[in-house]
Amino acid sequence: MNYIILQKGFSTYLKLERGLSKNTLEAYLHDTDLLFSFLKAEKEAIPIQKVSMNDLSDFIVYIHKMGLGSWSQSRVLSGVKAFFKYLMIEQVIDKNPSELLESPRLDRKLPEVLSLDEVEKMIDTIDLSESQGERNKAIIETLYGCGLRVSELTGLKISDLHLNEDMISVTGKGNKQRLVPVGALAKKQITTYLKQIRIHIIPQKKYEDILFLNQNGRQLSRQMVFIIVRTLAEKVGIRKKISPHTFRHSFATHLVKGGADLRAVQELLGHVSITTTEIYTHLDTDDLRKAIMEFHPRNR
C-alpha cells in the first residue's frame, strides 16, 4: 500500500469513527504528510510496515531541524501516533513502532490572561453606533462570559440558546456537547444583538441558524474574530499578545481564583482531562508575595 492510499483511509477513519473537528482532522493529515516526506527523503520511502521506533526517533530529529518547537513537535507526534494506532486497527501492521516513543519535554508556559479591568475596558471601547458594534460586544461578552473556544463561538446556533434557563449548548472538540451557563451581562447582550441586529440580517443558505453572522449573512470566520479582538486590544493600549482564546484563559483563571471547584471549571471548558485544567491554578506574583509575607514564619 502506498502512502496516499493509507492517508485516505486514515482520513475516513478520523471523520467517521473519531468524529474529529475539521481543524483537528487537517492537523493530523498535515502530521502524516510530514512523516511521509521524511520517509521519502531520509528512509528511501520504506514500506510503512518496516518503519521502526528508531526511524521515528530520527523523525523527531528531522522535525526539530525544521525549526519546530517542543509544543509543535509534541502535537505532530500526537498525530503520528494516532496514524499508527489506525494502522494497527486495520491490521496493516502487527506491531506499533510509536507505542514507546517519547514526546519532547515540554516547557509548560502559563497562558496570557487579561485582568477584569482590561476585559471591561475592551468591552467599553466598542462603538455601539457602528454597524457591527452590538454584534462585537455580544461576541466578547460570550467569549469571556462562557469561556468558549473561537470555533465554538463561530459555530454557535440560535437553537443552541436556552436563555430562559440561562444556558447555552456548546459543541466542542470531537462534536462533544456540553451545557454552559450564560451570565446576566452576556445574556443581555446576546438578546440585544438578536432583537436589534440579527433579526434584520438575511442569512445565506446553510447559515439560517448561525448566531453570529457577517454583513453578507455568512458565518463569521475565525480570522474575523481574531481581528475584532486584536483591534479592541490596540484601541485600549493592551500590549499583551492576545487572541480570542485569551478570554477563555481569563474566564477559567478568574473562576479558579474566585474559588470555583476545579472539576466544575473542567466541565465548563469541556476538558477531557483534569490535568489540562490544572494550569489555571496558577497565582499571579502579587498573590505569591502576599502569601510569603503573611504566612512564612520568618516574616511574622
RAWO-V727683 format. One record per pair of residues at least 24 apart in sequence whose ideal C-beta (glycine too) atoms are under 6 Angstrom apart, sorted by the first residue. I is the first residue (numbers start at 0). J is the second residue. Records with the same first field share a line. If there is no record, write none. Layout:
I->J / J
This chain:
2->35
6->31
9->82 / 85
12->85
18->173 / 174
20->172
27->78 / 81
30->75 / 78 / 79
31->82
34->79
37->61
48->92
50->96
51->96
52->96
55->96 / 97 / 100
69->103 / 105
72->103
73->102 / 103 / 105
76->102
109->281
110->248
111->239 / 241 / 245
112->248 / 249 / 252
113->245 / 249
117->237
118->143
120->235
121->231 / 235
124->234 / 235
133->191 / 192 / 196
134->192 / 196
135->227
136->188
137->188 / 189 / 192
140->184 / 185 / 188
141->185
142->243 / 246
143->246 / 250
144->182 / 185
145->179 / 181
146->247 / 250 / 251 / 267 / 268
149->221 / 224 / 243
153->218 / 219
155->210
156->208
157->208 / 210
158->208
162->186
171->269
177->269
179->267
251->279
252->279
255->279 / 280
